[in-house]
Amino acid sequence: MKNLTKSILATALIISASSAIAAEGYSIAKIKEMVCNMDDNTDKKINFKEFFEANVTDNNDSYDVNKDGYITAGEVALEMKEDLVDTINELRKHGVSEENTNATIESELNAIESESAAIIATMDTDGDNLVEPEEIKAFQKQKFAELDKNKDNLISKKDLTSKKHQLYTYKKYQK
């Protein structure tokens, strides 16, 4: 669950596999697959439109649970709790003791409220405790720019596997 929480916090709401590449230790093959999945025009590069569509428009994991166009800390907390259920099932599947599973549940439930509020605060530029579509787009532009290491307005496998990207991502995830 800690890796999931770091991933959620790092992408600050929108589940974006590309943002977590180095932290998750993905292989070159996995990176290539992620680029390919986002690459609508098959040029082996991702432009902002493709990035945004993959992370927001076409993403079935939207945190806007009630579909009102805004994302709240409560909606993020609900999604995090649903992810915790999946984690619990995985722990049990792998034979983790009930004592350790219960400790994980308690720890994560205690952290969810503050983490969901922090996610909203990261994206909420106008301070109304809601993340509006414009704020999502601005945040995604920022994430895209961070991934586009050579600043050519495209994300390629080279951007995501560069030493500079890996060092930046490693430092970011250590906070």
Backbone as JSON, one array per atom type, in Angstrom:
{
  "sequence": "MKNLTKSILATALIISASSAIAAEGYSIAKIKEMVCNMDDNTDKKINFKEFFEANVTDNNDSYDVNKDGYITAGEVALEMKEDLVDTINELRKHGVSEENTNATIESELNAIESESAAIIATMDTDGDNLVEPEEIKAFQKQKFAELDKNKDNLISKKDLTSKKHQLYTYKKYQK",
  "N": [[0.82, -1.19, 0.0], [2.05, 1.2, 0.62], [3.62, 1.82, -1.65], [1.57, 2.25, -3.47], [0.32, 4.46, -2.29], [2.41, 6.37, -2.42], [2.59, 6.55, -5.17], [0.06, 7.54, -5.84], [0.15, 10.03, -4.49], [2.32, 11.2, -5.8], [1.45, 11.49, -8.43], [-0.58, 13.01, -7.88], [-3.43, 12.63, -7.84], [-4.43, 11.92, -10.51], [-4.22, 8.85, -11.93], [-1.3, 7.87, -13.2], [0.69, 6.07, -14.94], [3.02, 6.68, -16.27], [4.21, 8.69, -14.79], [5.33, 7.4, -12.67], [7.42, 5.83, -13.39], [10.34, 5.42, -12.94], [10.34, 5.19, -10.16], [8.79, 2.97, -9.69], [10.36, 1.07, -10.8], [10.21, 0.12, -13.41], [10.8, -1.86, -16.31], [12.63, -1.37, -19.4], [11.08, -2.5, -21.42], [8.51, -2.37, -20.27], [8.19, 0.4, -20.08], [8.23, 1.07, -22.79], [5.88, -0.22, -23.55], [3.98, 1.31, -22.11], [4.3, 3.83, -23.31], [3.51, 3.14, -25.87], [0.82, 2.44, -25.4], [-0.33, 4.93, -24.84], [0.13, 6.28, -27.14], [-1.56, 7.43, -29.6], [-1.29, 8.13, -32.33], [0.69, 6.51, -33.24], [3.45, 7.25, -33.46], [5.48, 6.7, -31.78], [5.89, 8.47, -29.8], [4.6, 10.67, -27.3], [2.28, 13.2, -27.37], [0.95, 16.2, -25.78], [-1.86, 16.09, -25.93], [-2.42, 13.35, -26.28], [-1.32, 12.38, -23.9], [-2.93, 13.69, -21.98], [-5.47, 12.69, -22.65], [-5.1, 9.94, -22.14], [-4.62, 9.95, -19.4], [-6.72, 11.4, -18.24], [-9.19, 12.01, -19.82], [-9.86, 9.49, -21.09], [-9.62, 7.83, -18.97], [-10.76, 5.38, -16.92], [-10.56, 5.34, -14.23], [-11.38, 7.62, -12.9], [-11.48, 10.02, -10.35], [-13.67, 11.51, -9.85], [-16.24, 10.72, -8.5], [-19.04, 11.2, -8.21], [-19.54, 12.39, -10.6], [-19.83, 15.17, -11.05], [-18.15, 16.99, -12.14], [-16.22, 18.03, -10.52], [-13.58, 17.36, -8.22], [-13.26, 16.11, -5.0], [-11.78, 15.94, -1.68], [-13.06, 13.94, -0.27], [-13.98, 12.24, -2.3], [-11.56, 11.34, -3.33], [-10.58, 10.04, -1.06], [-12.44, 7.97, -0.86], [-11.86, 6.48, -3.18], [-9.25, 5.73, -2.55], [-9.73, 4.08, -0.38], [-11.08, 2.03, -1.66], [-8.96, 1.06, -3.2], [-7.44, 0.1, -1.12], [-8.9, -2.12, -0.33], [-8.37, -3.84, -2.49], [-5.63, -4.17, -2.04], [-5.65, -5.46, 0.44], [-6.84, -7.88, -0.3], [-4.8, -8.86, -1.98], [-2.7, -9.13, -0.11], [-3.72, -11.15, 1.53], [-3.97, -13.17, -0.36], [-1.32, -13.72, -0.84], [-0.57, -14.88, 1.49], [-0.04, -13.33, 3.77], [-0.02, -12.71, 7.22], [-2.98, -12.41, 9.31], [-2.68, -10.64, 11.39], [-0.61, -8.9, 10.5], [-1.85, -7.98, 8.19], [-4.08, -6.67, 9.3], [-2.73, -4.66, 10.7], [-1.67, -3.22, 8.58], [-4.05, -2.33, 7.39], [-5.11, -0.67, 9.44], [-3.08, 1.29, 9.64], [-3.11, 2.41, 7.04], [-5.79, 3.34, 6.82], [-5.75, 5.31, 8.77], [-4.13, 7.17, 7.53], [-5.37, 7.94, 5.17], [-7.29, 10.11, 5.07], [-5.77, 12.48, 5.55], [-3.92, 12.25, 3.46], [-5.58, 12.32, 1.2], [-6.59, 14.9, 1.41], [-4.2, 16.29, 1.06], [-3.61, 15.66, -1.59], [-5.67, 16.97, -2.96], [-5.08, 19.6, -2.21], [-2.66, 19.93, -3.55], [-3.42, 20.22, -6.2], [-5.46, 22.11, -6.23], [-5.7, 25.19, -7.12], [-7.14, 27.52, -6.65], [-8.03, 27.45, -4.07], [-10.55, 26.52, -3.18], [-11.1, 24.01, -2.24], [-11.92, 22.19, -4.1], [-11.26, 20.37, -7.05], [-11.22, 21.57, -10.15], [-12.0, 21.09, -13.69], [-10.2, 22.76, -15.17], [-8.07, 23.03, -13.41], [-7.19, 20.42, -13.24], [-6.27, 20.08, -15.85], [-4.19, 21.99, -15.93], [-2.49, 20.92, -13.99], [-1.85, 18.48, -15.21], [-0.48, 19.46, -17.42], [1.79, 20.44, -16.16], [2.89, 18.04, -15.14], [3.38, 16.73, -17.57], [5.32, 18.42, -18.67], [7.39, 18.0, -16.83], [8.06, 15.37, -17.43], [8.9, 15.56, -20.04], [11.86, 15.66, -20.87], [13.72, 16.64, -22.82], [12.45, 18.84, -23.73], [10.9, 19.03, -26.11], [8.22, 19.07, -26.49], [7.13, 16.57, -26.62], [6.8, 13.29, -25.31], [8.99, 10.73, -25.15], [10.32, 7.38, -25.31], [12.98, 7.76, -24.79], [13.02, 10.11, -23.21], [11.89, 9.1, -20.89], [13.63, 7.18, -20.0], [16.02, 8.33, -19.53], [19.0, 9.17, -17.71], [18.85, 11.53, -16.31], [16.08, 11.82, -15.93], [15.55, 9.57, -14.35], [17.05, 10.09, -12.02], [15.82, 12.48, -11.15], [13.2, 11.55, -10.68], [13.68, 9.61, -8.73], [14.67, 11.17, -6.59], [12.41, 12.75, -6.14], [10.53, 10.89, -5.23], [11.6, 10.18, -2.84], [10.95, 12.01, -0.98]],
  "CA": [[0.0, 0.0, 0.0], [2.92, 2.38, 0.65], [3.96, 2.17, -3.03], [0.36, 2.81, -4.06], [0.13, 5.79, -1.74], [3.41, 7.25, -3.02], [2.21, 6.73, -6.58], [-1.09, 8.46, -5.87], [0.59, 11.36, -4.11], [3.22, 11.73, -6.81], [0.68, 11.92, -9.59], [-1.54, 13.91, -7.27], [-4.81, 12.38, -8.18], [-4.68, 11.2, -11.75], [-3.35, 7.69, -11.99], [-0.5, 8.04, -14.39], [1.81, 5.14, -14.86], [4.24, 7.3, -16.78], [4.84, 9.51, -13.76], [5.93, 6.58, -11.64], [8.27, 4.86, -14.07], [11.58, 5.08, -12.25], [10.05, 4.8, -8.79], [8.25, 1.62, -9.7], [11.39, 0.17, -11.3], [9.75, -0.5, -14.64], [11.81, -2.21, -17.3], [12.53, -0.67, -20.68], [9.94, -3.09, -22.13], [7.28, -1.82, -19.67], [8.12, 1.8, -20.49], [7.84, 1.06, -24.2], [4.46, -0.6, -23.59], [3.19, 2.45, -21.64], [4.33, 4.85, -24.37], [2.69, 2.6, -26.96], [-0.59, 2.52, -25.02], [-0.77, 6.32, -24.91], [0.5, 6.81, -28.46], [-2.68, 7.24, -30.53], [-0.91, 8.28, -33.74], [1.74, 5.5, -33.46], [4.76, 7.81, -33.83], [6.37, 6.29, -30.69], [6.04, 9.63, -28.93], [3.33, 11.11, -26.74], [2.09, 14.64, -27.28], [0.14, 16.51, -24.6], [-3.24, 15.63, -26.13], [-2.43, 11.92, -26.01], [-1.04, 12.25, -22.47], [-4.12, 14.13, -21.24], [-6.56, 11.74, -22.9], [-4.8, 8.68, -21.46], [-4.66, 10.14, -17.95], [-7.93, 12.04, -17.74], [-10.39, 11.83, -20.63], [-10.17, 8.08, -21.31], [-9.25, 7.08, -17.77], [-11.91, 4.88, -16.19], [-10.28, 5.46, -12.81], [-11.61, 9.0, -12.5], [-11.83, 10.2, -8.95], [-14.92, 12.26, -9.78], [-17.18, 9.63, -8.25], [-20.42, 11.6, -8.47], [-19.56, 12.92, -11.98], [-20.31, 16.55, -11.07], [-17.13, 17.82, -12.76], [-15.27, 18.48, -9.5], [-13.04, 16.29, -7.4], [-13.11, 16.52, -3.6], [-10.97, 15.05, -0.85], [-13.9, 12.8, 0.06], [-13.98, 11.32, -3.44], [-10.23, 10.74, -3.38], [-10.51, 9.1, 0.07], [-13.25, 6.81, -1.23], [-11.08, 5.69, -4.14], [-8.11, 5.16, -1.84], [-10.25, 2.98, 0.42], [-11.32, 0.93, -2.6], [-7.65, 0.5, -3.5], [-7.02, -0.63, 0.07], [-9.56, -3.43, -0.4], [-7.57, -4.64, -3.42], [-4.37, -4.47, -1.37], [-5.95, -6.48, 1.45], [-7.02, -9.15, -1.01], [-3.47, -9.31, -2.42], [-1.96, -9.57, 1.07], [-4.26, -12.45, 1.92], [-3.64, -14.11, -1.43], [0.09, -14.06, -0.71], [-0.34, -15.52, 2.77], [0.35, -12.43, 4.86], [-0.82, -13.02, 8.42], [-4.08, -11.47, 9.61], [-2.14, -9.6, 12.27], [0.08, -7.92, 9.66], [-2.87, -7.39, 7.31], [-4.84, -5.71, 10.11], [-1.85, -3.51, 10.99], [-1.63, -2.44, 7.34], [-5.36, -1.68, 7.25], [-5.19, 0.41, 10.42], [-2.13, 2.33, 9.25], [-3.57, 3.09, 5.83], [-7.02, 4.08, 7.1], [-5.37, 6.51, 9.51], [-3.44, 8.12, 6.65], [-6.14, 8.26, 3.97], [-7.93, 11.43, 5.11], [-4.78, 13.54, 5.36], [-3.34, 12.12, 2.13], [-6.54, 12.79, 0.19], [-6.61, 16.37, 1.5], [-2.95, 16.77, 0.46], [-3.73, 15.52, -3.04], [-6.53, 18.08, -3.41], [-4.32, 20.85, -2.01], [-1.63, 20.0, -4.59], [-4.01, 20.61, -7.48], [-6.47, 23.17, -6.05], [-4.99, 26.47, -7.16], [-7.95, 28.66, -6.2], [-8.29, 27.32, -2.64], [-11.94, 26.23, -2.83], [-11.16, 22.6, -1.85], [-12.44, 21.41, -5.23], [-10.39, 20.38, -8.22], [-12.03, 21.78, -11.34], [-11.35, 20.6, -14.92], [-9.07, 23.61, -15.55], [-6.96, 22.72, -12.51], [-6.69, 19.12, -13.67], [-5.49, 20.29, -17.08], [-2.96, 22.7, -15.56], [-1.64, 19.96, -13.29], [-1.35, 17.53, -16.2], [0.55, 20.16, -18.21], [2.99, 20.47, -15.33], [3.45, 16.67, -15.13], [3.89, 16.48, -18.92], [6.57, 19.18, -18.8], [8.4, 17.32, -16.02], [8.46, 14.14, -18.12], [9.51, 15.93, -21.32], [13.2, 16.1, -20.48], [14.41, 17.42, -23.85], [11.58, 20.01, -23.98], [10.44, 19.08, -27.5], [6.77, 18.94, -26.42], [6.8, 15.16, -26.84], [7.42, 12.36, -24.38], [9.41, 9.53, -25.86], [11.0, 6.4, -24.46], [14.26, 8.35, -24.4], [12.75, 11.01, -22.09], [11.53, 8.34, -19.7], [14.71, 6.28, -19.57], [17.25, 9.1, -19.37], [19.56, 9.22, -16.35], [18.34, 12.75, -15.69], [14.72, 11.53, -15.5], [15.58, 8.6, -13.26], [17.55, 10.77, -10.83], [14.77, 13.4, -10.72], [12.09, 10.78, -10.15], [14.14, 8.98, -7.5], [14.7, 12.2, -5.54], [11.04, 13.17, -5.88], [9.84, 9.86, -4.48], [12.22, 10.0, -1.54], [10.41, 13.05, -0.08]],
  "C": [[0.87, 1.26, 0.0], [3.31, 2.8, -0.76], [2.76, 2.79, -3.72], [0.16, 4.24, -3.59], [1.13, 6.77, -2.32], [3.06, 7.55, -4.46], [1.06, 7.71, -6.69], [-0.66, 9.87, -5.54], [1.46, 11.99, -5.19], [2.47, 12.21, -8.03], [-0.42, 12.86, -9.18], [-2.9, 13.81, -7.92], [-5.03, 11.56, -9.42], [-3.71, 10.03, -11.82], [-2.62, 7.74, -13.31], [0.72, 7.16, -14.27], [3.1, 5.8, -15.31], [4.94, 8.15, -15.73], [5.61, 8.69, -12.76], [6.96, 5.6, -12.19], [9.5, 4.49, -13.27], [11.31, 4.59, -10.83], [9.53, 3.38, -8.72], [9.24, 0.61, -10.26], [10.97, -0.53, -12.58], [10.91, -0.77, -15.59], [11.62, -1.36, -18.54], [11.33, -1.19, -21.46], [8.62, -2.52, -21.6], [7.11, -0.35, -20.07], [7.65, 1.9, -21.94], [6.36, 0.73, -24.35], [3.57, 0.58, -23.16], [3.14, 3.55, -22.7], [3.41, 4.4, -25.51], [1.2, 2.71, -26.64], [-1.15, 3.94, -25.09], [-0.65, 6.9, -26.31], [-0.59, 6.53, -29.51], [-2.27, 7.29, -31.99], [0.27, 7.39, -34.13], [3.09, 6.06, -33.93], [5.82, 7.51, -32.77], [6.73, 7.46, -29.77], [4.66, 10.04, -28.46], [3.29, 12.63, -26.73], [1.15, 14.92, -26.1], [-1.28, 16.0, -24.75], [-3.35, 14.14, -25.81], [-2.23, 11.65, -24.51], [-2.29, 12.57, -21.66], [-5.26, 13.14, -21.42], [-6.32, 10.43, -22.15], [-4.97, 8.81, -19.95], [-5.98, 10.67, -17.42], [-9.16, 11.64, -18.55], [-10.8, 10.36, -20.75], [-9.92, 7.22, -20.09], [-10.51, 6.67, -17.01], [-11.74, 4.98, -14.68], [-10.48, 6.88, -12.29], [-12.03, 9.07, -11.04], [-13.12, 11.01, -8.79], [-16.08, 11.26, -9.68], [-18.61, 10.02, -8.61], [-20.6, 12.29, -9.83], [-20.14, 14.34, -12.06], [-19.3, 17.51, -11.69], [-16.07, 18.33, -11.8], [-14.79, 17.27, -8.71], [-12.79, 16.84, -6.0], [-12.22, 15.53, -2.87], [-11.77, 13.8, -0.47], [-13.93, 11.78, -1.06], [-12.63, 10.61, -3.56], [-10.1, 9.7, -2.26], [-11.29, 7.83, -0.24], [-12.49, 5.89, -2.18], [-9.88, 5.03, -3.47], [-8.55, 3.98, -0.98], [-10.56, 1.77, -0.47], [-10.01, 0.26, -3.0], [-7.12, -0.33, -2.33], [-7.66, -2.03, 0.09], [-8.78, -4.36, -1.34], [-6.25, -5.07, -2.78], [-4.57, -5.56, -0.32], [-6.11, -7.85, 0.8], [-5.69, -9.73, -1.48], [-2.64, -9.82, -1.25], [-2.42, -10.97, 1.49], [-3.91, -13.53, 0.9], [-2.2, -14.6, -1.3], [0.44, -14.59, 0.68], [0.15, -14.64, 3.9], [-0.58, -12.69, 6.05], [-1.91, -11.98, 8.62], [-3.6, -10.34, 10.5], [-1.45, -8.51, 11.45], [-0.89, -7.23, 8.7], [-3.66, -6.34, 8.08], [-4.01, -4.48, 10.45], [-1.76, -2.61, 9.75], [-2.94, -1.67, 7.16], [-5.45, -0.47, 8.18], [-4.3, 1.59, 10.02], [-2.64, 3.13, 8.05], [-4.86, 3.88, 6.06], [-6.73, 5.36, 7.86], [-4.77, 7.58, 8.6], [-4.31, 8.63, 5.51], [-6.7, 9.68, 3.98], [-6.91, 12.55, 4.86], [-4.15, 13.47, 3.97], [-4.3, 12.61, 1.05], [-6.65, 14.31, 0.22], [-5.35, 16.96, 0.87], [-3.0, 16.7, -1.06], [-4.56, 16.67, -3.6], [-5.77, 19.39, -3.31], [-3.26, 21.03, -3.09], [-2.2, 20.57, -5.89], [-4.93, 21.83, -7.39], [-5.8, 24.54, -5.98], [-5.81, 27.66, -6.66], [-8.42, 28.54, -4.75], [-9.72, 27.02, -2.24], [-12.19, 24.78, -2.41], [-11.87, 21.72, -2.87], [-11.4, 21.46, -6.34], [-11.3, 20.43, -9.45], [-11.28, 21.27, -12.58], [-10.14, 21.44, -15.34], [-7.84, 23.32, -14.69], [-6.35, 21.36, -12.85], [-5.8, 19.29, -14.9], [-4.17, 20.99, -16.78], [-1.98, 21.75, -14.86], [-1.04, 18.96, -14.27], [-0.3, 18.17, -17.1], [1.87, 20.21, -17.45], [3.66, 19.1, -15.32], [4.06, 16.34, -16.49], [5.24, 17.17, -19.09], [7.7, 18.54, -18.0], [8.92, 16.06, -16.71], [9.18, 14.41, -19.43], [10.9, 16.53, -21.08], [13.92, 16.94, -21.53], [13.59, 18.61, -24.34], [11.2, 20.17, -25.45], [8.92, 18.94, -27.62], [6.27, 17.55, -26.8], [7.48, 14.34, -25.75], [7.73, 11.1, -25.17], [10.04, 8.57, -24.85], [12.31, 6.98, -23.95], [14.08, 9.3, -23.21], [12.58, 10.22, -20.79], [12.62, 7.41, -19.2], [16.03, 7.02, -19.37], [17.71, 9.08, -17.92], [19.01, 10.43, -15.6], [16.93, 12.5, -15.14], [14.72, 10.59, -14.3], [16.05, 9.24, -11.97], [16.48, 11.7, -10.28], [13.64, 12.63, -10.05], [12.47, 10.12, -8.83], [14.11, 9.99, -6.35], [13.28, 12.62, -5.15], [10.31, 12.15, -5.0], [10.43, 9.63, -3.1], [11.69, 11.02, -0.53], [9.31, 12.51, 0.79]]
}
